[in-house]
Amino acid sequence: MKRYWYILMNDSYDDFGVLIPDGSHKQTAINHAKRWMQENGVKSAQLSVNSMLTSNILDIIQIEI
């Protein structure tokens, strides 16, 4: 069962519009975000982890390349 949906944002919390598949494993989403960041020359971003059940933000993960 998929528990989370993700939003990749810049430091101002603006959505990059990246499609990160819904899932149950945060590390898979982080890896997907890092690949996108490398391909698009983004050095720093934040990954918002949201609950599929409540739509609440559960975590904000800082990602640096």
LINPESUL-V762076 format. One record per residue. RES is the residue in one letter. OMEGA is omega in whole degrees, -180 to 180 (NA if undefined). D_FIRST is the distance of its C-alpha to the first C-alpha in Angstrom with 1 decimal. Layout:
<<RES:OMEGA:D_FIRST> <RES:OMEGA:D_FIRST>>
This chain:
<<M:179:0.0> <K:-176:3.8> <R:-170:6.2> <Y:165:9.4> <W:-166:11.9> <Y:174:15.2> <I:176:18.9> <L:-173:21.6> <M:173:24.9> <N:-176:28.4> <D:177:30.4> <S:180:31.3> <Y:174:27.7> <D:-178:28.2> <D:175:25.2> <F:-179:25.9> <G:-179:23.9> <V:176:21.9> <L:175:18.8> <I:-176:16.2> <P:174:12.9> <D:180:9.9> <G:-179:7.6> <S:-176:7.0> <H:-179:10.6> <K:-177:13.5> <Q:177:16.0> <T:178:14.7> <A:178:15.3> <I:179:18.6> <N:178:19.7> <H:179:19.1> <A:-180:21.0> <K:177:23.8> <R:180:24.3> <W:-179:24.7> <M:178:27.0> <Q:-180:29.1> <E:-175:29.5> <N:174:30.5> <G:178:32.7> <V:-176:30.8> <K:-176:31.7> <S:179:29.8> <A:177:26.7> <Q:178:24.2> <L:178:20.4> <S:178:19.0> <V:-175:15.6> <N:180:14.4> <S:175:12.0> <M:-176:10.0> <L:-174:11.0> <T:-175:14.6> <S:177:15.4> <N:173:17.4> <I:-179:18.2> <L:-175:17.0> <D:171:18.9> <I:-176:21.4> <I:177:21.8> <Q:-180:25.2> <I:178:25.4> <E:176:28.8> <I:NA:29.9>>
